[in-house]
Amino acid sequence: MARIVNKLEDVKKIAIIGGGMMGHGTAQVFAGAGYEVGLMSRKQETLAKAIATIRHDLAFLAERGVGSADDVEPTMARIKTTQSYDEAIEGAQFVLECAVEDMSLKQELFAMMDKMADADTVLATNTSVMSITEIASTSTGRHRILGTHWWNPPYLIPLVEVVRTDDVADWAVTLTMDLMKAVGKHPVEV
C-alpha cells in the first residue's frame, strides 16, 4: 500500500505542466518559496520565454522592494525546465496542470499523469471554468485530483480557490490548503 503524503514537510518537488502565463507564474511562486520545480512544456520556445519572464519579473519586483535581488538566482536555480512529462513529474508530490482550457486535453493529461505520478501525489488543475469532477472522470485515482484556481498574476494575487471534486479525499484537500498557505497564498476551499 502506498504511503500517503499528508504532511506539508513531505512536499519537496512541484511539477507544473504548461509553461504559459499561469504555468510560469505558479512555478515562480513555488520556486520562490523554496520548492524544487519541474516546469514542463511541449515547446522549447515556451520554456525559454517562461524562464526569461520569471527572471524579469523577479528582478522587477526586487527593484520595487518586493523580494530581494539576492533571491533571483537561487529561485531560478530551483526551476528545471523539460519537454518530458516523465522528467517533470518524477519525484513530485504535487502536480499542477496549467494547460489550455480544453476538456478532452485535460482529461487526457490527467489520465496520463494519474498513471505516471506516485500514488500519493496530489494532481491539481488550474482551470477557472471547467468541472474538476469531469476532468477527473477518465482517471482511476480521482481521490487525489482537485482544482486550484490561481488568480493572475499568480505571484501577486494571494487568492487561490481550492476546488473539491465528488471523489477527492480529505487528505488531498488538506495538503493542498497547507501547501498554498506555505507559499504565501490565501486558499479558500470551494
C-alpha positions as CSV (number, residue, x, y, z in Angstrom):
1,M,0.0,0.0,0.0
2,A,1.3,3.4,-0.9
3,R,2.3,5.8,1.8
4,I,0.0,8.9,1.6
5,V,1.9,12.2,1.6
6,N,-0.3,14.0,4.1
7,K,2.2,16.4,5.7
8,L,3.5,19.6,4.2
9,E,7.0,18.6,5.3
10,D,6.8,15.7,2.8
11,V,6.5,18.0,-0.1
12,K,9.8,18.7,-1.8
13,K,9.1,18.9,-5.5
14,I,6.3,20.5,-7.5
15,A,5.6,19.7,-11.2
16,I,4.0,22.3,-13.4
17,I,2.5,21.1,-16.6
18,G,2.3,24.0,-19.1
19,G,4.7,26.9,-19.3
20,G,2.4,29.7,-20.4
21,M,1.3,32.6,-18.3
22,M,-0.2,30.7,-15.4
23,G,2.4,27.9,-15.6
24,H,5.4,30.1,-15.3
25,G,3.7,32.4,-12.8
26,T,3.0,29.4,-10.5
27,A,6.4,28.0,-11.0
28,Q,7.8,31.3,-9.8
29,V,5.7,31.2,-6.7
30,F,6.7,27.7,-5.7
31,A,10.4,28.2,-6.5
32,G,10.4,31.5,-4.6
33,A,9.1,29.6,-1.6
34,G,12.0,27.1,-1.7
35,Y,10.4,24.2,-3.6
36,E,12.2,22.4,-6.5
37,V,10.0,22.8,-9.6
38,G,9.8,20.7,-12.8
39,L,8.3,23.1,-15.4
40,M,7.1,21.2,-18.4
41,S,6.1,22.4,-21.8
42,R,6.0,20.7,-25.2
43,K,7.7,23.6,-26.9
44,Q,11.3,24.7,-26.1
45,E,10.4,28.2,-27.1
46,T,7.7,28.3,-24.4
47,L,10.1,27.2,-21.8
48,A,12.8,29.8,-22.9
49,K,10.2,32.5,-22.7
50,A,8.9,31.3,-19.3
51,I,12.4,31.4,-17.8
52,A,13.1,34.9,-19.3
53,T,9.8,36.1,-17.9
54,I,10.3,34.7,-14.5
55,R,13.8,36.2,-14.2
56,H,12.5,39.6,-15.4
57,D,9.5,39.5,-13.0
58,L,11.7,38.6,-10.0
59,A,14.1,41.5,-10.9
60,F,11.3,43.9,-11.5
61,L,9.7,43.1,-8.1
62,A,13.0,43.3,-6.3
63,E,13.7,46.7,-7.7
64,R,10.4,47.8,-6.1
65,G,11.1,46.3,-2.7
66,V,9.1,43.1,-3.2
67,G,11.7,40.4,-2.6
68,S,15.4,40.8,-3.0
69,A,17.8,40.8,-5.9
70,D,19.8,38.2,-4.0
71,D,16.9,35.8,-4.3
72,V,16.6,35.9,-8.1
73,E,19.3,33.4,-9.0
74,P,18.6,30.9,-6.1
75,T,14.9,30.9,-7.2
76,M,15.9,30.4,-10.8
77,A,18.1,27.5,-9.9
78,R,15.2,25.7,-8.3
79,I,13.3,25.6,-11.7
80,K,14.2,22.8,-14.0
81,T,12.6,23.0,-17.5
82,T,11.8,20.0,-19.5
83,Q,9.8,18.8,-22.5
84,S,9.2,15.5,-20.8
85,Y,6.2,14.7,-18.7
86,D,8.1,11.9,-17.0
87,E,11.0,14.2,-16.1
88,A,8.7,16.9,-14.7
89,I,6.5,14.5,-12.7
90,E,9.2,12.1,-11.4
91,G,9.5,12.5,-7.7
92,A,6.9,15.3,-7.4
93,Q,4.5,15.3,-4.5
94,F,2.2,17.9,-6.1
95,V,1.4,18.4,-9.8
96,L,-0.3,21.5,-11.1
97,E,-1.7,21.4,-14.7
98,C,-1.8,24.7,-16.4
99,A,-2.8,23.7,-20.0
100,V,-5.3,25.4,-22.2
101,E,-9.0,25.2,-21.4
102,D,-9.9,22.1,-23.4
103,M,-11.8,19.4,-21.7
104,S,-10.6,16.5,-23.8
105,L,-7.0,17.6,-23.4
106,K,-7.3,18.0,-19.7
107,Q,-8.9,14.6,-19.4
108,E,-6.1,13.0,-21.4
109,L,-3.4,14.8,-19.3
110,F,-5.0,13.7,-16.0
111,A,-5.4,10.1,-17.1
112,M,-1.7,10.1,-18.2
113,M,-0.5,11.9,-15.0
114,D,-2.5,9.5,-12.9
115,K,-0.5,6.7,-14.3
116,M,2.9,8.4,-14.2
117,A,2.8,10.1,-10.7
118,D,3.4,8.3,-7.5
119,A,0.2,7.0,-5.9
120,D,0.4,9.6,-3.1
121,T,0.9,12.6,-5.4
122,V,-1.8,15.3,-5.5
123,L,-2.9,16.2,-9.0
124,A,-4.4,19.7,-9.5
125,T,-5.8,21.7,-12.4
126,N,-5.7,25.4,-12.6
127,T,-9.0,25.7,-14.6
128,S,-11.3,28.5,-13.7
129,V,-14.4,27.4,-15.7
130,M,-14.4,23.6,-16.1
131,S,-15.8,20.9,-13.9
132,I,-13.0,19.3,-12.0
133,T,-15.1,16.2,-11.5
134,E,-15.5,15.9,-15.3
135,I,-11.8,16.5,-15.8
136,A,-11.0,13.7,-13.3
137,S,-13.7,11.3,-14.7
138,T,-11.3,9.4,-17.0
139,S,-8.7,8.8,-14.3
140,T,-8.6,5.9,-11.8
141,G,-7.0,8.0,-9.0
142,R,-9.9,10.5,-8.7
143,H,-9.4,10.7,-4.9
144,R,-6.3,12.8,-5.4
145,I,-7.5,15.1,-8.2
146,L,-8.8,18.6,-7.4
147,G,-8.7,22.2,-8.6
148,T,-6.6,25.1,-7.6
149,H,-7.7,28.2,-9.3
150,W,-4.9,30.8,-9.1
151,W,-5.6,34.4,-10.0
152,N,-3.4,36.3,-12.4
153,P,-0.7,37.2,-11.9
154,P,-0.1,34.3,-9.6
155,Y,3.0,35.9,-7.9
156,L,1.0,39.0,-6.9
157,I,-2.6,37.9,-6.2
158,P,-2.9,35.9,-2.9
159,L,-6.2,34.2,-3.6
160,V,-6.3,30.6,-4.7
161,E,-9.6,28.7,-4.8
162,V,-9.2,25.0,-3.8
163,V,-12.0,23.2,-5.6
164,R,-13.2,19.8,-4.4
165,T,-14.5,17.1,-6.7
166,D,-17.1,14.5,-6.0
167,D,-14.4,12.0,-5.3
168,V,-11.4,13.8,-3.7
169,A,-10.0,12.6,-0.4
170,D,-9.8,14.9,2.6
171,W,-6.0,14.4,2.8
172,A,-5.5,15.8,-0.7
173,V,-7.6,18.9,0.1
174,T,-5.8,19.4,3.5
175,L,-2.4,19.0,1.9
176,T,-3.2,21.4,-0.9
177,M,-4.6,24.1,1.5
178,D,-1.4,23.8,3.7
179,L,0.8,24.0,0.6
180,M,-1.0,27.1,-0.7
181,K,-0.5,28.8,2.7
182,A,3.1,27.8,2.8
183,V,3.8,29.6,-0.5
184,G,2.1,32.8,0.8
185,K,-1.4,32.3,-0.7
186,H,-4.8,32.7,0.8
187,P,-6.6,29.5,-0.1
188,V,-10.3,29.3,0.1
189,E,-12.0,25.9,-0.2
190,V,-14.9,25.8,-2.6
